[in-house]
Structures are given as C-alpha cells and as structure tokens.
Amino acid sequence: QVQLVESGGGLVQAGGSLRLSCVASGRTFSPYAMGWFRQAPGKEREFVSAISKSGASTSYADSVKGRFTILRDNAKNTLYLQMNSLKPEDTAVYYCAATSKTYYGGERKDLYDYWGQGTQVTVSS
C-alpha cells in the first residue's frame, strides 16, 4: 500500500507559477511510475503528466506542454509538478497517482493503483 499526499496548491494570478509536491509513504517510491491528473468542476478527471520509474522519461498533455515540468526525487519519495505561465483554465483539483503496471506511466486513469486526496489550484484572470 502506498499513501500519497499532495501539497503546494493555492490561488495565483494568471501568468504566475506554483510547484506541487506529492510525498509517498508506506512502500518504496522508486518501483512506481507516477502521474499527475486534474479535475475541474463538472468535468472528467484528465491526464496532465507522467514520469517513468527512473525519472528519465516524461510525457505531458498538449494543454500543458512547455509550461509544466514533472520531476521526481526517489531519495525523498517525492514527486513534483512545476507549473509556470498558469492560465485560468488550469484551475482544478490536482491529484498525484502511482502505478506498478507500467514503467512509463500513461494517460489512462485505470493504469494507476494509488491516488492522493488532491490539492486545489485556482488561477485568477
């Protein structure tokens, strides 16, 4: 069992930056590929970014490519999402997730075994 706890959300003006963190506990972090998802009010939860077990391979949704960066520190059992040039449409609850099913992670929610509780990001215009 892996417990995931996100932090770092908040209110920011358009064009600003935030860094989200996700700390894993309960089991060793490195055997899991990790992902970030987000869910806006009234919308489906959607893929944002994923990172492989080693951290060498990353993927991004087109909507965040070039603005967001996913990183992981296996020694600290921590996943990060650096978000720059934020837009009002980035407003959502952001969730981190862990999967042992694939080395690279992926866009499908059903790939992921464990989820955090989410952290709210609000971008004002």
Phi and psi in radians as a Rosetta constraint file:
Dihedral C 1 N 2 CA 2 C 2 CIRCULARHARMONIC -2.083 0.35
Dihedral N 2 CA 2 C 2 N 3 CIRCULARHARMONIC 2.267 0.35
Dihedral C 2 N 3 CA 3 C 3 CIRCULARHARMONIC -1.790 0.35
Dihedral N 3 CA 3 C 3 N 4 CIRCULARHARMONIC 2.335 0.35
Dihedral C 3 N 4 CA 4 C 4 CIRCULARHARMONIC -2.115 0.35
Dihedral N 4 CA 4 C 4 N 5 CIRCULARHARMONIC 2.295 0.35
Dihedral C 4 N 5 CA 5 C 5 CIRCULARHARMONIC -2.274 0.35
Dihedral N 5 CA 5 C 5 N 6 CIRCULARHARMONIC 2.048 0.35
Dihedral C 5 N 6 CA 6 C 6 CIRCULARHARMONIC -1.575 0.35
Dihedral N 6 CA 6 C 6 N 7 CIRCULARHARMONIC 2.702 0.35
Dihedral C 6 N 7 CA 7 C 7 CIRCULARHARMONIC -2.723 0.35
Dihedral N 7 CA 7 C 7 N 8 CIRCULARHARMONIC 2.963 0.35
Dihedral C 7 N 8 CA 8 C 8 CIRCULARHARMONIC 1.819 0.35
Dihedral N 8 CA 8 C 8 N 9 CIRCULARHARMONIC -0.101 0.35
Dihedral C 8 N 9 CA 9 C 9 CIRCULARHARMONIC -1.233 0.35
Dihedral N 9 CA 9 C 9 N 10 CIRCULARHARMONIC 2.987 0.35
Dihedral C 9 N 10 CA 10 C 10 CIRCULARHARMONIC 2.895 0.35
Dihedral N 10 CA 10 C 10 N 11 CIRCULARHARMONIC -2.901 0.35
Dihedral C 10 N 11 CA 11 C 11 CIRCULARHARMONIC -1.811 0.35
Dihedral N 11 CA 11 C 11 N 12 CIRCULARHARMONIC 2.269 0.35
Dihedral C 11 N 12 CA 12 C 12 CIRCULARHARMONIC -2.502 0.35
Dihedral N 12 CA 12 C 12 N 13 CIRCULARHARMONIC 2.648 0.35
Dihedral C 12 N 13 CA 13 C 13 CIRCULARHARMONIC -1.378 0.35
Dihedral N 13 CA 13 C 13 N 14 CIRCULARHARMONIC 2.691 0.35
Dihedral C 13 N 14 CA 14 C 14 CIRCULARHARMONIC -0.956 0.35
Dihedral N 14 CA 14 C 14 N 15 CIRCULARHARMONIC 2.397 0.35
Dihedral C 14 N 15 CA 15 C 15 CIRCULARHARMONIC 1.617 0.35
Dihedral N 15 CA 15 C 15 N 16 CIRCULARHARMONIC -0.202 0.35
Dihedral C 15 N 16 CA 16 C 16 CIRCULARHARMONIC -1.467 0.35
Dihedral N 16 CA 16 C 16 N 17 CIRCULARHARMONIC -3.045 0.35
Dihedral C 16 N 17 CA 17 C 17 CIRCULARHARMONIC -2.301 0.35
Dihedral N 17 CA 17 C 17 N 18 CIRCULARHARMONIC 2.664 0.35
Dihedral C 17 N 18 CA 18 C 18 CIRCULARHARMONIC -2.507 0.35
Dihedral N 18 CA 18 C 18 N 19 CIRCULARHARMONIC 2.672 0.35
Dihedral C 18 N 19 CA 19 C 19 CIRCULARHARMONIC -2.143 0.35
Dihedral N 19 CA 19 C 19 N 20 CIRCULARHARMONIC 2.073 0.35
Dihedral C 19 N 20 CA 20 C 20 CIRCULARHARMONIC -1.593 0.35
Dihedral N 20 CA 20 C 20 N 21 CIRCULARHARMONIC 2.546 0.35
Dihedral C 20 N 21 CA 21 C 21 CIRCULARHARMONIC -2.167 0.35
Dihedral N 21 CA 21 C 21 N 22 CIRCULARHARMONIC 2.662 0.35
Dihedral C 21 N 22 CA 22 C 22 CIRCULARHARMONIC -2.433 0.35
Dihedral N 22 CA 22 C 22 N 23 CIRCULARHARMONIC 1.973 0.35
Dihedral C 22 N 23 CA 23 C 23 CIRCULARHARMONIC -1.738 0.35
Dihedral N 23 CA 23 C 23 N 24 CIRCULARHARMONIC 2.287 0.35
Dihedral C 23 N 24 CA 24 C 24 CIRCULARHARMONIC -1.805 0.35
Dihedral N 24 CA 24 C 24 N 25 CIRCULARHARMONIC 2.472 0.35
Dihedral C 24 N 25 CA 25 C 25 CIRCULARHARMONIC -2.489 0.35
Dihedral N 25 CA 25 C 25 N 26 CIRCULARHARMONIC 2.878 0.35
Dihedral C 25 N 26 CA 26 C 26 CIRCULARHARMONIC 1.797 0.35
Dihedral N 26 CA 26 C 26 N 27 CIRCULARHARMONIC -0.689 0.35
Dihedral C 26 N 27 CA 27 C 27 CIRCULARHARMONIC -2.556 0.35
Dihedral N 27 CA 27 C 27 N 28 CIRCULARHARMONIC 2.906 0.35
Dihedral C 27 N 28 CA 28 C 28 CIRCULARHARMONIC -1.055 0.35
Dihedral N 28 CA 28 C 28 N 29 CIRCULARHARMONIC 2.379 0.35
Dihedral C 28 N 29 CA 29 C 29 CIRCULARHARMONIC -1.331 0.35
Dihedral N 29 CA 29 C 29 N 30 CIRCULARHARMONIC -0.678 0.35
Dihedral C 29 N 30 CA 30 C 30 CIRCULARHARMONIC -1.121 0.35
Dihedral N 30 CA 30 C 30 N 31 CIRCULARHARMONIC -0.429 0.35
Dihedral C 30 N 31 CA 31 C 31 CIRCULARHARMONIC -1.292 0.35
Dihedral N 31 CA 31 C 31 N 32 CIRCULARHARMONIC -0.002 0.35
Dihedral C 31 N 32 CA 32 C 32 CIRCULARHARMONIC -1.962 0.35
Dihedral N 32 CA 32 C 32 N 33 CIRCULARHARMONIC 2.306 0.35
Dihedral C 32 N 33 CA 33 C 33 CIRCULARHARMONIC -1.303 0.35
Dihedral N 33 CA 33 C 33 N 34 CIRCULARHARMONIC 2.644 0.35
Dihedral C 33 N 34 CA 34 C 34 CIRCULARHARMONIC -2.218 0.35
Dihedral N 34 CA 34 C 34 N 35 CIRCULARHARMONIC 2.697 0.35
Dihedral C 34 N 35 CA 35 C 35 CIRCULARHARMONIC -2.509 0.35
Dihedral N 35 CA 35 C 35 N 36 CIRCULARHARMONIC 2.772 0.35
Dihedral C 35 N 36 CA 36 C 36 CIRCULARHARMONIC -2.019 0.35
Dihedral N 36 CA 36 C 36 N 37 CIRCULARHARMONIC 2.364 0.35
Dihedral C 36 N 37 CA 37 C 37 CIRCULARHARMONIC -2.251 0.35
Dihedral N 37 CA 37 C 37 N 38 CIRCULARHARMONIC 2.874 0.35
Dihedral C 37 N 38 CA 38 C 38 CIRCULARHARMONIC -2.509 0.35
Dihedral N 38 CA 38 C 38 N 39 CIRCULARHARMONIC 2.701 0.35
Dihedral C 38 N 39 CA 39 C 39 CIRCULARHARMONIC -2.430 0.35
Dihedral N 39 CA 39 C 39 N 40 CIRCULARHARMONIC 2.048 0.35
Dihedral C 39 N 40 CA 40 C 40 CIRCULARHARMONIC -1.567 0.35
Dihedral N 40 CA 40 C 40 N 41 CIRCULARHARMONIC 2.749 0.35
Dihedral C 40 N 41 CA 41 C 41 CIRCULARHARMONIC -0.977 0.35
Dihedral N 41 CA 41 C 41 N 42 CIRCULARHARMONIC 2.265 0.35
Dihedral C 41 N 42 CA 42 C 42 CIRCULARHARMONIC 1.351 0.35
Dihedral N 42 CA 42 C 42 N 43 CIRCULARHARMONIC 0.106 0.35
Dihedral C 42 N 43 CA 43 C 43 CIRCULARHARMONIC -2.114 0.35
Dihedral N 43 CA 43 C 43 N 44 CIRCULARHARMONIC 2.842 0.35
Dihedral C 43 N 44 CA 44 C 44 CIRCULARHARMONIC -1.247 0.35
Dihedral N 44 CA 44 C 44 N 45 CIRCULARHARMONIC 2.682 0.35
Dihedral C 44 N 45 CA 45 C 45 CIRCULARHARMONIC -1.193 0.35
Dihedral N 45 CA 45 C 45 N 46 CIRCULARHARMONIC 2.316 0.35
Dihedral C 45 N 46 CA 46 C 46 CIRCULARHARMONIC -2.201 0.35
Dihedral N 46 CA 46 C 46 N 47 CIRCULARHARMONIC 2.667 0.35
Dihedral C 46 N 47 CA 47 C 47 CIRCULARHARMONIC -1.204 0.35
Dihedral N 47 CA 47 C 47 N 48 CIRCULARHARMONIC 2.450 0.35
Dihedral C 47 N 48 CA 48 C 48 CIRCULARHARMONIC -2.011 0.35
Dihedral N 48 CA 48 C 48 N 49 CIRCULARHARMONIC -0.931 0.35
Dihedral C 48 N 49 CA 49 C 49 CIRCULARHARMONIC -2.840 0.35
Dihedral N 49 CA 49 C 49 N 50 CIRCULARHARMONIC 2.736 0.35
Dihedral C 49 N 50 CA 50 C 50 CIRCULARHARMONIC -2.476 0.35
Dihedral N 50 CA 50 C 50 N 51 CIRCULARHARMONIC 2.740 0.35
Dihedral C 50 N 51 CA 51 C 51 CIRCULARHARMONIC -2.468 0.35
Dihedral N 51 CA 51 C 51 N 52 CIRCULARHARMONIC 2.469 0.35
Dihedral C 51 N 52 CA 52 C 52 CIRCULARHARMONIC -1.259 0.35
Dihedral N 52 CA 52 C 52 N 53 CIRCULARHARMONIC 2.985 0.35
Dihedral C 52 N 53 CA 53 C 53 CIRCULARHARMONIC -1.019 0.35
Dihedral N 53 CA 53 C 53 N 54 CIRCULARHARMONIC -0.669 0.35
Dihedral C 53 N 54 CA 54 C 54 CIRCULARHARMONIC -1.457 0.35
Dihedral N 54 CA 54 C 54 N 55 CIRCULARHARMONIC -0.331 0.35
Dihedral C 54 N 55 CA 55 C 55 CIRCULARHARMONIC 1.596 0.35
Dihedral N 55 CA 55 C 55 N 56 CIRCULARHARMONIC -0.034 0.35
Dihedral C 55 N 56 CA 56 C 56 CIRCULARHARMONIC -1.369 0.35
Dihedral N 56 CA 56 C 56 N 57 CIRCULARHARMONIC -0.393 0.35
Dihedral C 56 N 57 CA 57 C 57 CIRCULARHARMONIC -2.113 0.35
Dihedral N 57 CA 57 C 57 N 58 CIRCULARHARMONIC 2.334 0.35
Dihedral C 57 N 58 CA 58 C 58 CIRCULARHARMONIC -2.318 0.35
Dihedral N 58 CA 58 C 58 N 59 CIRCULARHARMONIC 2.758 0.35
Dihedral C 58 N 59 CA 59 C 59 CIRCULARHARMONIC -2.496 0.35
Dihedral N 59 CA 59 C 59 N 60 CIRCULARHARMONIC 2.710 0.35
Dihedral C 59 N 60 CA 60 C 60 CIRCULARHARMONIC -2.461 0.35
Dihedral N 60 CA 60 C 60 N 61 CIRCULARHARMONIC 2.607 0.35
Dihedral C 60 N 61 CA 61 C 61 CIRCULARHARMONIC -1.183 0.35
Dihedral N 61 CA 61 C 61 N 62 CIRCULARHARMONIC 2.592 0.35
Dihedral C 61 N 62 CA 62 C 62 CIRCULARHARMONIC -1.016 0.35
Dihedral N 62 CA 62 C 62 N 63 CIRCULARHARMONIC -0.565 0.35
Dihedral C 62 N 63 CA 63 C 63 CIRCULARHARMONIC -1.195 0.35
Dihedral N 63 CA 63 C 63 N 64 CIRCULARHARMONIC -0.323 0.35
Dihedral C 63 N 64 CA 64 C 64 CIRCULARHARMONIC -2.062 0.35
Dihedral N 64 CA 64 C 64 N 65 CIRCULARHARMONIC -0.103 0.35
Dihedral C 64 N 65 CA 65 C 65 CIRCULARHARMONIC -1.026 0.35
Dihedral N 65 CA 65 C 65 N 66 CIRCULARHARMONIC 2.303 0.35
Dihedral C 65 N 66 CA 66 C 66 CIRCULARHARMONIC 1.539 0.35
Dihedral N 66 CA 66 C 66 N 67 CIRCULARHARMONIC -0.210 0.35
Dihedral C 66 N 67 CA 67 C 67 CIRCULARHARMONIC -1.996 0.35
Dihedral N 67 CA 67 C 67 N 68 CIRCULARHARMONIC -0.595 0.35
Dihedral C 67 N 68 CA 68 C 68 CIRCULARHARMONIC -1.885 0.35
Dihedral N 68 CA 68 C 68 N 69 CIRCULARHARMONIC 2.590 0.35
Dihedral C 68 N 69 CA 69 C 69 CIRCULARHARMONIC -2.330 0.35
Dihedral N 69 CA 69 C 69 N 70 CIRCULARHARMONIC 2.234 0.35
Dihedral C 69 N 70 CA 70 C 70 CIRCULARHARMONIC -1.741 0.35
Dihedral N 70 CA 70 C 70 N 71 CIRCULARHARMONIC 2.404 0.35
Dihedral C 70 N 71 CA 71 C 71 CIRCULARHARMONIC -2.472 0.35
Dihedral N 71 CA 71 C 71 N 72 CIRCULARHARMONIC 2.745 0.35
Dihedral C 71 N 72 CA 72 C 72 CIRCULARHARMONIC -2.460 0.35
Dihedral N 72 CA 72 C 72 N 73 CIRCULARHARMONIC 2.585 0.35
Dihedral C 72 N 73 CA 73 C 73 CIRCULARHARMONIC -2.143 0.35
Dihedral N 73 CA 73 C 73 N 74 CIRCULARHARMONIC 1.723 0.35
Dihedral C 73 N 74 CA 74 C 74 CIRCULARHARMONIC -1.153 0.35
Dihedral N 74 CA 74 C 74 N 75 CIRCULARHARMONIC -0.488 0.35
Dihedral C 74 N 75 CA 75 C 75 CIRCULARHARMONIC -1.186 0.35
Dihedral N 75 CA 75 C 75 N 76 CIRCULARHARMONIC -0.505 0.35
Dihedral C 75 N 76 CA 76 C 76 CIRCULARHARMONIC -1.797 0.35
Dihedral N 76 CA 76 C 76 N 77 CIRCULARHARMONIC 0.054 0.35
Dihedral C 76 N 77 CA 77 C 77 CIRCULARHARMONIC 0.938 0.35
Dihedral N 77 CA 77 C 77 N 78 CIRCULARHARMONIC 0.704 0.35
Dihedral C 77 N 78 CA 78 C 78 CIRCULARHARMONIC -2.284 0.35
Dihedral N 78 CA 78 C 78 N 79 CIRCULARHARMONIC 2.387 0.35
Dihedral C 78 N 79 CA 79 C 79 CIRCULARHARMONIC -1.913 0.35
Dihedral N 79 CA 79 C 79 N 80 CIRCULARHARMONIC 2.510 0.35
Dihedral C 79 N 80 CA 80 C 80 CIRCULARHARMONIC -2.213 0.35
Dihedral N 80 CA 80 C 80 N 81 CIRCULARHARMONIC 2.712 0.35
Dihedral C 80 N 81 CA 81 C 81 CIRCULARHARMONIC -2.384 0.35
Dihedral N 81 CA 81 C 81 N 82 CIRCULARHARMONIC 1.872 0.35
Dihedral C 81 N 82 CA 82 C 82 CIRCULARHARMONIC -1.505 0.35
Dihedral N 82 CA 82 C 82 N 83 CIRCULARHARMONIC 2.101 0.35
Dihedral C 82 N 83 CA 83 C 83 CIRCULARHARMONIC -2.035 0.35
Dihedral N 83 CA 83 C 83 N 84 CIRCULARHARMONIC 2.036 0.35
Dihedral C 83 N 84 CA 84 C 84 CIRCULARHARMONIC -2.030 0.35
Dihedral N 84 CA 84 C 84 N 85 CIRCULARHARMONIC 2.875 0.35
Dihedral C 84 N 85 CA 85 C 85 CIRCULARHARMONIC 0.857 0.35
Dihedral N 85 CA 85 C 85 N 86 CIRCULARHARMONIC 0.850 0.35
Dihedral C 85 N 86 CA 86 C 86 CIRCULARHARMONIC -1.143 0.35
Dihedral N 86 CA 86 C 86 N 87 CIRCULARHARMONIC 2.553 0.35
Dihedral C 86 N 87 CA 87 C 87 CIRCULARHARMONIC -2.114 0.35
Dihedral N 87 CA 87 C 87 N 88 CIRCULARHARMONIC 2.727 0.35
Dihedral C 87 N 88 CA 88 C 88 CIRCULARHARMONIC -0.965 0.35
Dihedral N 88 CA 88 C 88 N 89 CIRCULARHARMONIC -0.561 0.35
Dihedral C 88 N 89 CA 89 C 89 CIRCULARHARMONIC -1.272 0.35
Dihedral N 89 CA 89 C 89 N 90 CIRCULARHARMONIC -0.091 0.35
Dihedral C 89 N 90 CA 90 C 90 CIRCULARHARMONIC -1.454 0.35
Dihedral N 90 CA 90 C 90 N 91 CIRCULARHARMONIC -0.114 0.35
Dihedral C 90 N 91 CA 91 C 91 CIRCULARHARMONIC -1.068 0.35
Dihedral N 91 CA 91 C 91 N 92 CIRCULARHARMONIC 2.165 0.35
Dihedral C 91 N 92 CA 92 C 92 CIRCULARHARMONIC -3.113 0.35
Dihedral N 92 CA 92 C 92 N 93 CIRCULARHARMONIC 2.974 0.35
Dihedral C 92 N 93 CA 93 C 93 CIRCULARHARMONIC -1.536 0.35
Dihedral N 93 CA 93 C 93 N 94 CIRCULARHARMONIC 2.256 0.35
Dihedral C 93 N 94 CA 94 C 94 CIRCULARHARMONIC -1.824 0.35
Dihedral N 94 CA 94 C 94 N 95 CIRCULARHARMONIC 2.313 0.35
Dihedral C 94 N 95 CA 95 C 95 CIRCULARHARMONIC -2.116 0.35
Dihedral N 95 CA 95 C 95 N 96 CIRCULARHARMONIC 2.440 0.35
Dihedral C 95 N 96 CA 96 C 96 CIRCULARHARMONIC -1.754 0.35
Dihedral N 96 CA 96 C 96 N 97 CIRCULARHARMONIC 2.723 0.35
Dihedral C 96 N 97 CA 97 C 97 CIRCULARHARMONIC -2.579 0.35
Dihedral N 97 CA 97 C 97 N 98 CIRCULARHARMONIC 2.672 0.35
Dihedral C 97 N 98 CA 98 C 98 CIRCULARHARMONIC -2.211 0.35
Dihedral N 98 CA 98 C 98 N 99 CIRCULARHARMONIC 2.469 0.35
Dihedral C 98 N 99 CA 99 C 99 CIRCULARHARMONIC -2.392 0.35
Dihedral N 99 CA 99 C 99 N 100 CIRCULARHARMONIC 2.443 0.35
Dihedral C 99 N 100 CA 100 C 100 CIRCULARHARMONIC -1.808 0.35
Dihedral N 100 CA 100 C 100 N 101 CIRCULARHARMONIC 0.002 0.35
Dihedral C 100 N 101 CA 101 C 101 CIRCULARHARMONIC -1.394 0.35
Dihedral N 101 CA 101 C 101 N 102 CIRCULARHARMONIC -0.360 0.35
Dihedral C 101 N 102 CA 102 C 102 CIRCULARHARMONIC -2.546 0.35
Dihedral N 102 CA 102 C 102 N 103 CIRCULARHARMONIC 2.604 0.35
Dihedral C 102 N 103 CA 103 C 103 CIRCULARHARMONIC -1.256 0.35
Dihedral N 103 CA 103 C 103 N 104 CIRCULARHARMONIC -0.591 0.35
Dihedral C 103 N 104 CA 104 C 104 CIRCULARHARMONIC -1.724 0.35
Dihedral N 104 CA 104 C 104 N 105 CIRCULARHARMONIC -0.149 0.35
Dihedral C 104 N 105 CA 105 C 105 CIRCULARHARMONIC 1.337 0.35
Dihedral N 105 CA 105 C 105 N 106 CIRCULARHARMONIC -2.878 0.35
Dihedral C 105 N 106 CA 106 C 106 CIRCULARHARMONIC 2.991 0.35
Dihedral N 106 CA 106 C 106 N 107 CIRCULARHARMONIC -3.106 0.35
Dihedral C 106 N 107 CA 107 C 107 CIRCULARHARMONIC -1.522 0.35
Dihedral N 107 CA 107 C 107 N 108 CIRCULARHARMONIC -0.326 0.35
Dihedral C 107 N 108 CA 108 C 108 CIRCULARHARMONIC -1.406 0.35
Dihedral N 108 CA 108 C 108 N 109 CIRCULARHARMONIC 2.252 0.35
Dihedral C 108 N 109 CA 109 C 109 CIRCULARHARMONIC -1.110 0.35
Dihedral N 109 CA 109 C 109 N 110 CIRCULARHARMONIC -0.584 0.35
Dihedral C 109 N 110 CA 110 C 110 CIRCULARHARMONIC -1.280 0.35
Dihedral N 110 CA 110 C 110 N 111 CIRCULARHARMONIC -0.080 0.35
Dihedral C 110 N 111 CA 111 C 111 CIRCULARHARMONIC -1.283 0.35
Dihedral N 111 CA 111 C 111 N 112 CIRCULARHARMONIC -0.394 0.35
Dihedral C 111 N 112 CA 112 C 112 CIRCULARHARMONIC -1.674 0.35
Dihedral N 112 CA 112 C 112 N 113 CIRCULARHARMONIC 2.356 0.35
Dihedral C 112 N 113 CA 113 C 113 CIRCULARHARMONIC -1.584 0.35
Dihedral N 113 CA 113 C 113 N 114 CIRCULARHARMONIC -0.575 0.35
Dihedral C 113 N 114 CA 114 C 114 CIRCULARHARMONIC -2.284 0.35
Dihedral N 114 CA 114 C 114 N 115 CIRCULARHARMONIC 2.517 0.35
Dihedral C 114 N 115 CA 115 C 115 CIRCULARHARMONIC -2.323 0.35
Dihedral N 115 CA 115 C 115 N 116 CIRCULARHARMONIC 2.566 0.35
Dihedral C 115 N 116 CA 116 C 116 CIRCULARHARMONIC -1.450 0.35
Dihedral N 116 CA 116 C 116 N 117 CIRCULARHARMONIC -3.110 0.35
Dihedral C 116 N 117 CA 117 C 117 CIRCULARHARMONIC -1.536 0.35
Dihedral N 117 CA 117 C 117 N 118 CIRCULARHARMONIC -0.244 0.35
Dihedral C 117 N 118 CA 118 C 118 CIRCULARHARMONIC 1.712 0.35
Dihedral N 118 CA 118 C 118 N 119 CIRCULARHARMONIC 2.688 0.35
Dihedral C 118 N 119 CA 119 C 119 CIRCULARHARMONIC -2.391 0.35
Dihedral N 119 CA 119 C 119 N 120 CIRCULARHARMONIC 2.371 0.35
Dihedral C 119 N 120 CA 120 C 120 CIRCULARHARMONIC -1.423 0.35
Dihedral N 120 CA 120 C 120 N 121 CIRCULARHARMONIC 2.284 0.35
Dihedral C 120 N 121 CA 121 C 121 CIRCULARHARMONIC -2.079 0.35
Dihedral N 121 CA 121 C 121 N 122 CIRCULARHARMONIC 2.176 0.35
Dihedral C 121 N 122 CA 122 C 122 CIRCULARHARMONIC -2.176 0.35
Dihedral N 122 CA 122 C 122 N 123 CIRCULARHARMONIC 2.170 0.35
Dihedral C 122 N 123 CA 123 C 123 CIRCULARHARMONIC -1.985 0.35
Dihedral N 123 CA 123 C 123 N 124 CIRCULARHARMONIC 2.071 0.35
Dihedral C 123 N 124 CA 124 C 124 CIRCULARHARMONIC -1.627 0.35
Dihedral N 124 CA 124 C 124 N 125 CIRCULARHARMONIC 2.601 0.35
